[in-house]
């Protein structure tokens, strides 16, 4: 039977293997188990072309992403008293420059070469915070400097908490640009140990986020008004580094981001977002590189991510709070990026209760023994949500430690809730990899299989354990090899 299937696939050149609701199993690359043979079918077909399979939408998406526009006037922070000596607290002077710029109708707030110590900064509409070559914004290591608490999101749940280091709410035409550095100074002695991880500096007797995080999640499920979910001083929920909320026409370009307390770049409920040419090197706990959450029309291009968690993670709110807000992430384009260390290269979830659609990933390079997966989708029946229309093409994967393509419905709580997730319509083309444990790890639920996954013209080499499939419907393999063997 195996020989017959392979002969027909070879003769047709474009065979599709359909795996319908396959039970939980590990599928080796050298043989197909009997259960799969019973369910497998082989027929000649041609998968849709680039326009038909969704890529034709990308030009229209990009045409909607309008970059911010700023008046041609500069406001040098040193003219307002900022000192680039690495010792003088310059946050007040930088804030004065931002306010003066906004009051004059907008422009560039320029930070020249030097090391400028600052607290949190709040950007305004039509303000471009521009870090010139050699400029470093060194953010305070004193948590009290990030008070009073402000409206924010922590892991997909709204609350009042410490100010993000760079923050904007309800702004239009806002940017952080230039070749300078944003350094959060987080390490195992400040911020990171709040995660409760021993590898991140926590020891018996030190505070951690565990109690506060559990209380916040419970508040979200109970529908406690956001104004009453007050954390900040006396609590241990870490702030994000760059967080823009309900903003329109956002640009983050050229800067290097280092040592964040947790998520590094976090646009929330934003529309028309460009993240371009950014380098993120931050290896603390939950140090995701870029997490667009409940955002529409996002372009992430030419960036380098070397992170302690997911490189790019698309979110849309967590559990009941995410369903309350109910805003999907949609129209996300990722291209020409480099992913090094991290739990996943491009990730969707797990805070995905508001759903996600139309994700396009192309021409990226992912390679590290400390990178776990290339495309990662994580959810469960507590999160819920619908994830659909995900496209990846022309991606070069060197080494990942787990699976190249990973879809997993048993993340964290697993199947413990009434909100059955849906993952459907994933198309992966011309992806190559040199080393991984699995090529594909796809695990849905019997009542909600991972459906309509199409893999075409992909070569997975150095695969140790083949594929692992559980409750998958409509898996199509065309021109796929694993360790040089046609599938």
ZIJO-V867593 format. One record per residue. N is the residue number from 1. RES is the residue in one letter. PHI is phi in whole degrees, -180 to 180 (999 if undefined). D_LAST is the distance of its C-alpha to the last C-alpha in Angstrom with 1 decimal. Layout:
N;RES;PHI;D_LAST
N;RES;PHI;D_LAST
This chain:
1;X;999;13.6
2;X;-59;10.2
3;X;-62;11.2
4;X;-63;12.3
5;X;-60;9.3
6;X;-68;7.4
7;X;-63;10.8
8;X;-66;11.3
9;X;-63;8.3
10;X;-65;9.5
11;X;-67;13.0
12;X;-77;12.8
13;X;81;11.1
14;X;-140;10.8
15;X;-74;9.2
16;X;-115;9.4
17;X;-100;8.3
18;X;-101;11.6
19;X;-110;12.5
20;X;-101;16.3
21;X;51;18.5
22;X;-61;16.4
23;X;-67;19.0
24;X;-63;19.3
25;X;-161;16.9
26;X;-106;15.0
27;X;-105;11.3
28;X;-75;10.7
29;X;-84;7.9
30;X;-101;9.3
31;X;-157;9.7
32;X;-109;9.7
33;X;-69;13.3
34;X;-59;15.6
35;X;-60;16.3
36;X;-71;12.9
37;X;-61;12.8
38;X;-64;16.2
39;X;-92;15.1
40;X;-78;11.9
41;X;-135;12.6
42;X;-133;11.2
43;X;-150;13.4
44;X;-79;14.0
45;X;-167;15.1
46;X;-123;15.9
47;X;-68;16.0
48;X;-59;19.5
49;X;-75;20.9
50;X;-56;22.3
51;X;-70;25.6
52;X;-70;24.2
53;X;-89;21.7
54;X;116;24.7
55;X;-64;25.2
56;X;-64;28.2
57;X;-77;30.0
58;X;-61;30.3
59;X;-56;33.3
60;X;-67;35.2
61;X;-63;34.5
62;X;-63;35.6
63;X;-67;38.7
64;X;-86;39.8
65;X;-87;39.7
66;X;-87;43.3
67;X;-67;44.1
68;X;-66;47.4
69;X;-121;50.6
70;X;-129;53.5
71;X;-59;57.1
72;X;-85;57.9
73;X;-151;59.9
74;X;-113;59.4
75;X;-130;60.7
76;X;-76;60.7
77;X;-64;60.5
78;X;-68;63.1
79;X;-69;65.6
80;X;-105;65.4
81;X;105;66.0
82;X;-70;62.5
83;X;-123;62.7
84;X;-93;59.8
85;X;-99;61.2
86;X;77;58.6
87;X;-122;61.4
88;X;-76;63.0
89;X;-71;61.6
90;X;-111;60.9
91;X;-60;59.1
92;X;-64;62.3
93;X;-68;62.8
94;X;-66;59.2
95;X;-62;59.5
96;X;-62;62.8
97;X;-65;61.1
98;X;-62;58.3
99;X;-66;61.0
100;X;-64;63.1
101;X;-62;60.2
102;X;-63;59.4
103;X;-66;63.1
104;X;-90;63.4
105;X;97;60.6
106;X;108;57.7
107;X;149;56.6
108;X;-107;55.3
109;X;-98;56.3
110;X;-99;55.9
111;X;-113;55.5
112;X;-80;56.7
113;X;-54;55.9
114;X;140;56.8
115;X;-111;55.7
116;X;-112;56.8
117;X;-78;56.9
118;X;-148;56.4
119;X;-96;55.8
120;X;-66;53.6
121;X;-123;53.8
122;X;-111;53.7
123;X;-89;52.8
124;X;-123;54.3
125;X;-59;53.6
126;X;63;53.7
127;X;-114;53.6
128;X;-111;51.4
129;X;-82;51.6
130;X;-114;51.2
131;X;-98;50.8
132;X;-74;52.0
133;X;-57;50.8
134;X;87;51.9
135;X;-85;52.5
136;X;-131;51.4
137;X;-96;51.9
138;X;-104;52.3
139;X;-86;52.2
140;X;-54;54.6
141;X;-97;53.7
142;X;-101;56.2
143;X;-55;54.6
144;X;-63;57.9
145;X;-68;57.7
146;X;-103;54.9
147;X;-110;57.3
148;X;-73;58.3
149;X;-65;55.2
150;X;-128;53.5
151;X;-67;51.0
152;X;-156;47.5
153;X;-123;44.1
154;X;-120;42.8
155;X;48;39.2
156;X;84;39.3
157;X;-124;42.8
158;X;-76;45.9
159;X;-166;49.0
160;X;-105;51.9
161;X;-154;51.2
162;X;-49;51.8
163;X;-65;51.5
164;X;-57;48.4
165;X;-66;49.3
166;X;-120;48.8
167;X;-141;49.3
168;X;-152;49.8
169;X;-133;50.3
170;X;56;50.7
171;X;-100;50.9
172;X;-127;50.1
173;X;60;49.4
174;X;-138;48.8
175;X;-152;47.3
176;X;-129;46.9
177;X;-138;46.5
178;X;106;47.2
179;X;-86;46.2
180;X;-79;48.0
181;X;-123;46.9
182;X;-104;46.8
183;X;-117;47.3
184;X;-80;47.5
185;X;60;48.7
186;X;-72;46.9
187;X;-160;46.4
188;X;-71;46.8
189;X;-100;50.5
190;X;-148;50.3
191;X;75;47.8
192;X;-63;44.8
193;X;-69;46.4
194;X;-61;46.9
195;X;-65;43.3
196;X;86;44.4
197;X;-90;41.9
198;X;-63;43.5
199;X;-68;41.4
200;X;-106;42.9
201;X;104;46.5
202;X;-74;47.3
203;X;-138;49.7
204;X;-52;51.7
205;X;97;54.5
206;X;-89;52.7
207;X;-72;51.9
208;X;-146;48.4
209;X;-81;46.7
210;X;-53;45.8
211;X;-68;48.8
212;X;-64;48.9
213;X;-62;45.2
214;X;-63;45.5
215;X;-66;48.6
216;X;-64;47.1
217;X;-62;44.1
218;X;-65;46.6
219;X;-62;48.7
220;X;-61;45.8
221;X;-70;45.0
222;X;-83;48.7
223;X;74;49.2
224;X;-60;51.9
225;X;-53;53.1
226;X;-58;51.6
227;X;-62;55.1
228;X;-97;55.6
229;X;-92;52.4
230;X;-100;54.3
231;X;-122;53.0
232;X;77;53.8
233;X;-53;56.8
234;X;82;56.9
235;X;-124;53.2
236;X;-136;50.1
237;X;-97;47.4
238;X;-73;46.2
239;X;-80;46.5
240;X;-83;43.8
241;X;-80;44.4
242;X;-111;44.2
243;X;-135;44.3
244;X;-111;45.2
245;X;-119;45.7
246;X;52;46.1
247;X;-106;46.4
248;X;-131;45.7
249;X;64;44.9
250;X;-112;43.9
251;X;-132;43.1
252;X;-123;42.2
253;X;-142;41.9
254;X;86;42.2
255;X;-75;43.4
256;X;-107;42.2
257;X;-115;42.0
258;X;-132;42.7
259;X;53;43.4
260;X;-87;43.0
261;X;-61;44.2
262;X;-153;40.8
263;X;-52;38.8
264;X;-86;39.6
265;X;-115;39.3
266;X;-140;39.6
267;X;-75;40.4
268;X;-127;41.1
269;X;53;41.7
270;X;-102;41.9
271;X;-134;41.3
272;X;68;40.5
273;X;-120;39.5
274;X;-121;38.6
275;X;-119;37.5
276;X;-135;37.5
277;X;63;37.6
278;X;-91;38.2
279;X;-114;37.6
280;X;-117;37.3
281;X;-128;37.9
282;X;-156;38.7
283;X;-114;37.5
284;X;-81;39.5
285;X;-68;38.4
286;X;57;36.8
287;X;-86;37.0
288;X;-60;34.4
289;X;-77;34.6
290;X;-141;34.8
291;X;-124;34.7
292;X;-68;35.4
293;X;-124;36.6
294;X;51;37.3
295;X;-111;37.5
296;X;-126;37.0
297;X;67;36.1
298;X;-128;35.1
299;X;-120;34.1
300;X;-119;33.0
301;X;-143;32.7
302;X;64;33.2
303;X;-103;33.7
304;X;-122;33.0
305;X;-122;32.4
306;X;-137;33.1
307;X;-131;33.7
308;X;-88;34.3
309;X;-146;32.2
310;X;-61;29.8
311;X;-69;30.0
312;X;-125;30.0
313;X;-133;30.2
314;X;-89;30.8
315;X;-126;33.2
316;X;-157;35.4
317;X;95;37.7
318;X;-112;37.6
319;X;54;38.2
320;X;-60;41.5
321;X;-68;42.7
322;X;-67;39.6
323;X;-71;40.0
324;X;-62;43.6
325;X;-76;43.0
326;X;55;39.9
327;X;-121;38.9
328;X;-76;35.2
329;X;-90;33.7
330;X;-153;32.5
331;X;63;31.8
332;X;-110;30.7
333;X;-117;29.5
334;X;-121;28.4
335;X;-150;28.1
336;X;59;28.7
337;X;-106;29.1
338;X;-118;28.6
339;X;-116;27.7
340;X;-107;28.7
341;X;-65;29.7
342;X;155;29.1
343;X;-76;27.4
344;X;-156;25.1
345;X;-74;24.9
346;X;-118;25.0
347;X;-127;25.8
348;X;-123;26.8
349;X;112;29.2
350;X;-84;30.5
351;X;-76;33.8
352;X;-135;32.3
353;X;-66;34.6
354;X;-86;35.6
355;X;83;32.1
356;X;-155;30.1
357;X;-149;28.7
358;X;64;27.7
359;X;-115;26.3
360;X;-126;25.1
361;X;-126;23.9
362;X;-149;23.5
363;X;54;24.2
364;X;-106;24.5
365;X;-121;24.2
366;X;-131;23.6
367;X;-167;24.2
368;X;-175;26.1
369;X;-65;25.9
370;X;-102;27.9
371;X;-101;25.5
372;X;-81;23.6
373;X;-147;21.0
374;X;-89;20.3
375;X;-110;20.2
376;X;-129;21.9
377;X;-122;23.2
378;X;-128;25.6
379;X;-160;27.8
380;X;-167;29.4
381;X;-86;31.8
382;X;-89;34.8
383;X;-71;33.6
384;X;71;32.2
385;X;90;31.7
386;X;-118;29.1
387;X;-114;26.4
388;X;-151;25.0
389;X;62;23.9
390;X;-108;22.3
391;X;-126;20.9
392;X;-138;19.5
393;X;-151;18.9
394;X;55;19.6
395;X;-114;19.7
396;X;-104;19.7
397;X;-110;19.2
398;X;-79;20.7
399;X;-121;21.0
400;X;-131;20.9
401;X;-85;21.9
402;X;-115;19.9
403;X;-120;16.9
404;X;-70;15.9
405;X;-115;15.8
406;X;-135;18.1
407;X;-126;19.7
408;X;-141;22.2
409;X;-91;24.9
410;X;-109;26.7
411;X;-67;28.2
412;X;47;31.8
413;X;-64;33.6
414;X;71;30.4
415;X;-88;31.0
416;X;-125;34.8
417;X;-141;35.9
418;X;-91;36.3
419;X;-103;34.5
420;X;-61;31.0
421;X;-77;28.7
422;X;-128;26.4
423;X;-128;23.3
424;X;-152;21.7
425;X;64;20.3
426;X;-115;18.3
427;X;-127;16.7
428;X;-124;15.1
429;X;-136;14.7
430;X;53;14.9
431;X;-106;14.9
432;X;-120;14.6
433;X;-142;15.5
434;X;-107;16.8
435;X;-159;17.5
436;X;-165;16.9
437;X;-78;17.0
438;X;-115;14.1
439;X;-79;11.6
440;X;-121;12.3
441;X;-125;15.3
442;X;-128;16.3
443;X;-134;19.3
444;X;-103;21.5
445;X;-111;24.3
446;X;-60;24.3
447;X;-80;26.9
448;X;-147;25.1
449;X;-69;21.3
450;X;-65;19.5
451;X;-125;18.8
452;X;58;17.2
453;X;-104;14.8
454;X;-117;13.0
455;X;-119;10.7
456;X;-135;10.7
457;X;55;10.8
458;X;-116;10.4
459;X;-124;10.2
460;X;-110;10.7
461;X;-109;12.7
462;X;62;15.1
463;X;-86;13.3
464;X;-86;15.5
465;X;-127;14.3
466;X;69;10.7
467;X;-115;10.9
468;X;-130;14.0
469;X;-128;14.4
470;X;-150;17.7
471;X;57;19.0
472;X;-126;16.5
473;X;-123;17.0
474;X;76;15.1
475;X;-82;11.9
476;X;-119;10.2
477;X;-115;7.0
478;X;-132;7.9
479;X;65;7.6
480;X;-106;5.7
481;X;-123;5.7
482;X;-125;7.1
483;X;53;10.0
484;X;83;9.3
485;X;-103;6.4
486;X;-67;3.8
487;X;-102;0.0
